Amino acid sequence: MTNRIITVDPERILGCEDKGCVFSDDIKDTDSGRELFVFPGFCDVHVHFREPGFSYKETILSGSLAAARGGYTDVCTMPNLDPVPDSPEHLEVQQRIIEESSVIRIHPYGAITEREEGKKLSDMEGMAEGIVAFSDDGKGIQSDEMMRSAMLKAKALGKIIAAHCEDESLLNGGYIHDGRYAAEHGHRGISSESEYRQIERDLKLAEETGCAYHVCHISAKESVDAVRKAKARGVDVTCETAPHYLVLCEDDLQEEGRFKMNPPLRSREDREALIKGLQDGTIDMIATDHAPHSAEEKSRGLEKSAFGITGLETAFPVLYSSLVLSGRISLERLITLMSSAPRKRFGITGDPGYTVWDLNEAYRIDTGQFLSKGRSTPFEGMEVHGSCIKTVINGKEIYRR
């Protein structure tokens, strides 16, 4: 029998922006009879690997193994760690563990402010050479002046500000979307306004300062509209969303911690606006916001469980099954969103490696198979198509099923 290997050439796809990205065939004789797809390694600009400081949730090793199983060869790790990477000395703690433990390439973020407290700028200049960008992810910068100062410093250093946008004055103790489900089940809601108002503020500041600005995990239709309008004005802005916001909405909520993340799953209308944003280019990339916690921390229901879910091992099959097979986006577009676009924006260069997938294999997501320490996902039990066969980086096989 013949095994048909369908490849997306890394060099072509890394420079194409959806144009000229075509499949080329390389027919090889094997006895498996499977049709396999070879893609450039995926790149996730928003993950939490928890080490140093919270290794009971995840380690650099377990997180990087999970990434390899999901087809990722590059990830960018957020700075909500202990110590927070807000100085060269604190950054070095994380870098040392990465060098010792990681099976993929990890590009750490540096914090925007000291201890992510929003009161004083971090040693941005001292960290600039060792980090991919600056972020206080997990916390929005509440002060306009602090964000303006950070943007001016980042522009001078040639770095991106990647912002978790959340106006804390509008949260009102909420923990799921302030919509129909919250009203019907007696939960406190997080308004969409808490997200898009801070995005609107930051877009004005980015326009004023000329800073390269990136919006993390957008979830609301108003956020998509704000970014779309800013791009039309020429603001240097990109944004990401995550698989769960594209596939699920508040209609899918259950009274379990695996459905709790920040920002929350919003309305069906918000989800449709996000998909349209993928289609028209407003949304530049897909990131997982992989945020593992212990089983105990996620066992307390919607109100009391920790915010965050795992995502690296489910991202591609969930998106392929829900968006590509349904005809919402093309396979080429999905690979661009997960591989070339994030690399281009964040200046991640070098050989992306490759990952091999059997797209015809159907199965149900089983968290017992995860390599991540975090097992909390709203996609548990979902039937998907697409299984990662292996992932290779720098000529070395780092994962094989």
DAVEN-V330985 format. One record per backbone hydrogen bond with DSSP energy under -1.0 kcal/mol. NH is the residue of the N-H (numbers start at 1). CO is the residue of the C=O. E is the energy in kcal/mol with one decimal. If there is no record, write none. Layout:
nh=[NH	NH]
co=[CO	CO]
e=[E	E]
//
This chain:
nh=[3	5	6	7	8	13	14	19	22	24	26	28	36	37	38	39	41	42	43	44	47	48	54	57	58	63	64	65	66	67	68	69	70	71	72	73	74	75	76	78	81	82	86	91	92	95	96	97	98	99	100	101	102	105	107	109	110	111	114	116	117	122	123	124	127	128	130	132	134	135	139	147	148	149	150	151	152	153	154	155	156	157	159	161	162	163	167	170	171	174	175	176	178	179	183	184	185	187	190	195	196	197	199	200	201	202	203	204	205	206	207	208	209	210	213	214	215	216	218	224	225	226	227	228	229	230	231	232	233	234	235	237	238	240	241	246	247	248	250	252	253	256	259	260	271	272	273	274	275	276	277	278	279	280	283	284	285	286	287	289	291	298	299	304	305	306	308	310	315	318	319	320	321	322	323	324	325	327	328	329	334	335	336	337	338	339	341	343	344	345	346	348	354	355	356	357	358	363	365	369	370	380	381	382	384	386	387	389	390	391	392	393	396	398	399	401]
co=[28	26	36	24	38	9	10	16	20	7	5	3	4	357	6	355	353	71	338	74	76	290	50	54	54	59	60	61	62	63	64	65	66	68	67	42	42	105	44	47	79	52	84	87	88	91	92	93	94	95	96	97	98	73	75	77	133	85	120	113	114	112	86	122	123	124	127	108	160	110	136	143	144	145	146	147	148	149	150	151	152	153	154	212	134	214	194	167	168	171	188	188	190	177	179	180	181	182	176	192	192	193	195	196	197	198	199	200	201	202	203	204	205	206	236	161	238	163	240	220	221	222	223	224	225	226	227	228	229	231	230	235	213	215	285	242	243	244	266	249	250	254	256	257	267	268	269	270	271	272	273	274	275	276	277	239	239	337	241	46	309	294	296	300	301	297	260	376	311	314	315	316	317	318	319	319	320	324	323	323	330	331	332	333	334	335	336	339	340	341	342	343	392	39	390	37	387	384	382	366	367	377	365	379	363	361	358	356	356	399	354	396	393	391	391	389]
e=[-2.0	-1.0	-3.3	-2.1	-2.7	-2.6	-2.3	-1.6	-1.3	-1.8	-2.1	-1.5	-1.8	-3.1	-2.9	-2.9	-1.1	-2.8	-3.4	-2.1	-1.9	-2.3	-2.5	-2.1	-1.1	-2.8	-2.2	-2.2	-2.1	-2.2	-2.3	-2.2	-1.4	-1.4	-2.8	-2.4	-1.5	-1.9	-2.3	-2.9	-2.6	-2.1	-2.3	-2.6	-2.0	-2.4	-2.3	-1.3	-2.4	-2.4	-1.5	-2.4	-1.9	-2.2	-2.7	-2.5	-2.4	-2.6	-2.9	-2.0	-2.2	-2.5	-2.5	-2.2	-1.5	-1.2	-1.9	-2.5	-2.6	-2.3	-2.1	-2.1	-2.5	-2.4	-2.3	-2.5	-2.3	-2.1	-2.8	-2.5	-1.9	-1.5	-2.8	-2.3	-3.1	-2.8	-2.7	-1.9	-1.2	-1.7	-2.1	-1.3	-2.0	-2.0	-2.0	-2.4	-1.9	-2.1	-3.3	-1.4	-2.3	-2.2	-1.6	-2.5	-1.9	-2.6	-2.5	-1.6	-2.0	-3.0	-2.1	-2.0	-2.8	-2.3	-2.7	-2.8	-2.3	-2.5	-2.6	-1.7	-2.0	-2.2	-2.2	-2.5	-2.3	-2.0	-2.6	-1.7	-1.2	-1.2	-2.4	-1.9	-1.9	-1.9	-1.3	-1.0	-1.5	-2.1	-3.2	-2.3	-1.4	-2.3	-1.7	-2.0	-2.0	-2.2	-1.9	-2.0	-2.1	-2.3	-1.9	-1.7	-2.1	-2.4	-2.0	-1.3	-1.1	-1.8	-2.3	-1.6	-3.4	-1.1	-1.4	-1.0	-1.7	-2.2	-1.6	-2.4	-1.5	-2.3	-2.5	-3.2	-2.3	-2.3	-2.7	-1.3	-2.5	-1.5	-2.0	-1.5	-2.0	-2.2	-2.1	-2.5	-1.6	-1.4	-2.5	-1.2	-2.6	-2.3	-2.1	-2.0	-2.3	-2.7	-2.9	-3.1	-2.5	-2.2	-2.3	-2.1	-1.4	-1.3	-2.4	-2.5	-2.9	-2.3	-2.1	-3.3	-1.2	-2.1	-3.1	-2.6	-2.4	-2.4	-1.5	-2.9]
//
